[in-house]
Amino acid sequence: MTDAPTFFHVFAIKSKKAGDPKGRVVLPVALDTIRRLQAIGKVYGQINGIKSQVRKRIENLYRRRIVPETVVSPEVGRDLARFSFEAGRQIGVMVARDGTVEMVLVGGPNSIYIPDLPKSRGGRGRLRGLRFVHTHLKEEPLNQDDLMDLIFLRLDCIAAVRVDERGGAREVEIAHIFPGRHGEHSGWEILPPEPCADPRTDFLQLIGSLEDELEKNRRAESVETRKDRAILVSVAGSERREVRASMSELEELARAAGITVAETIIQRQRQVNPKYLIGKGKLGEIMVAALQHGVDLLIFDQELNPSQVRAITDTTELRVIDRTQLILDIFAQRAQSREGKIQVEMAQLKYLLPRLGVKDDALSRLRGGIGVRGPGETKLEINRRRIKDRIAHLDRELTAVRKNRSQRRSRRLRNELPIISIVGYTNAGKSTLLNTLTQSRVFVEDQLFATLDPTSRRLRFPRDLEVIVTDTVGFIRDLPSDLLEAFAATLEELHDADLLLHVVDVSSPQCEEHIRSVEDVLEQLGLQRKPILLALNKMDRLSGEEVARAVRRFGGVPISALSTETLRPLIAALEDRVERLVIEEAPEAAAEDSPEESGAAAEEVAAGEPLVL
């Protein structure tokens, strides 16, 4: 059944009529009819073994056109059932919204494979603009594979024509993506079967309401912000409490990077899927949630290997990053100094190098010279070589940075000022404590990795003892090894410290895990034998009994970095530790240092105000 043509074209065909001297008759024919007559495309799938007559009739399905208001017209449904019955295989057509057949597919008796689809409407937040109609030879309902195809391909709908024992089209069953909020309903809705000869579903009205509802959901969630929206994903194999704590930290990392979290999805698995890391059914659930929330970014809490990133990206058509890449992105946003930017860029390039997967042999180049002619370097090889060259260049710059830092540190050491380095988990209050102790104005913010570049200030204790206090970059659980290696120049400051002041957010439920993570990083840096003083920060958020319990459990000094009044015990403990270290280490003769060197060392570190308690 076709619509009446709206415009015509003069189409000449050969004729054998005697009255026509040129052997032609001129007839008006619609242009869309001409295109359909000429556009018999490829039949995809298992066509071997099908009789030539049946195969020809299947190929002619490209010439058919379905009325746009129906999912499948009675005529096309009848032909699909008959051809499928004769071939003994499932047959399907991919239909555009205007009713034209875009693709004809042939499968096996119980399944059908859909190849890569044309990206006519490839927007991640929209349906694809194609519906898939296929046959079921045993009158079975839509199965899980059909519903997964519906979700993964973002089809307008999927329909199964039930073929009876005589090869007739009995009923058609239709399913579409459900536009409601995730968790309130499954990701799809299956409509009641209807007679194939008398279809009742208005397809255009159905698809219009679906897209209106999806657009309404996206607008409702994006009215306040235009930030990137993401779904956080974790594959859990540990205890539930640890998984929730890790996902909570991932949410904080996403917010620190300027990303809006639309939803978090956790799957507990005994055995990890090596291809997708996550189960395919759960991956379909994620795709539905992404479509409902208008999300184009997935963030995994676990580190993904390059093949997993490609597999998930190809399947979902969404951007995919893992926790390591998210941390690197935050560091790239926070780096202010030239040294910090160099270190972050090196870490990013080292992370990117094994994940390059774009290979295009069409761009191969011929190399000159006898005996060396060949395809030359591929685009992938060129990209790898350029990254390696850039890493080598950055490494040379970092070597110069280390040399300059070493010279500055040696001048400070000759000036014989004890050094106290503040270490701790990110967002534990290190920079706030530095500001309170030295009356400085270092940038602070209640977010992860608010400060990245190290800062040093001089501090004079009440006993007229002067020290240098250094604030370093915060640590985090499973700190990326590339990042730790790249920031070796900055973290070398810790090796020259006489005392490490470990600041802990004692109000955090994961306080013990944070302490353990910092100790692990210090052990990786070879600093586990350094003298350490524990400062239990944010005591103002706990009751007196809870603070006393934390002191008995972890030791250390309870403080509130925002209140100078609570810092008296910490100052006294720092003074005692520093005096003990000065006595234990016999100072070198001050006469060995010239006045010029002492003055230069003093200028290296900004002076803080004298501490007043």
Secondary structure, 3 states (H helix, E strand, C coil): CCCCCCCCEEEEEECCCCCCCCCEEEEEECHHHHHHHHCCCCEEECCCCCCHHHHHHHHHHHHCECCCCCCCCHHHHHHHHHHHHHHCCCEEEEEECCCEEEEEEECCCCCCCCCCCCCCCCCCCCCCCEEEEEEECCCCCCCHHHHHHHHHCCCCEEEEEEECCCCCEEEEEEEEECCCCECCECCEEECCCEECCCCCCCHHHHHHHHHHHHHHHHHHHHCCCCCEEEEEEEEECCCHHHHHHHHHHHHHHHHHCCEEEEEEEEEECCCCECCCECCHHHHHHHHHHHHHHCCCEEEECCCCCHHHHHHHHHHHCCEEEEHHHHHHHHHHHHCCCHHHHHHHHHHHHHHHHHHCCCCCHHHCCCCCCCCCCCCCCCHHHHHHHHHHHHHHHHHHHHHHHHHHHHHHHHHHHHCCCCEEEEEEECCCCHHHHHHHHHCCCCCCCCCCCCCCCCEEEEEECCCCCEEEEEECCCECCCCCHHHHHHCHHHHHHHHHCCEEEEEEECCCCCHHHHHHHHHHHHHHCCCCCCCEEEEEECHHHCCHHHHHHHHHHHCCEECCCCCHHHHHHHHHHHHHHHHHHHHHCCCCCHHHCCHHHHHHHHHHCEECCCCCC
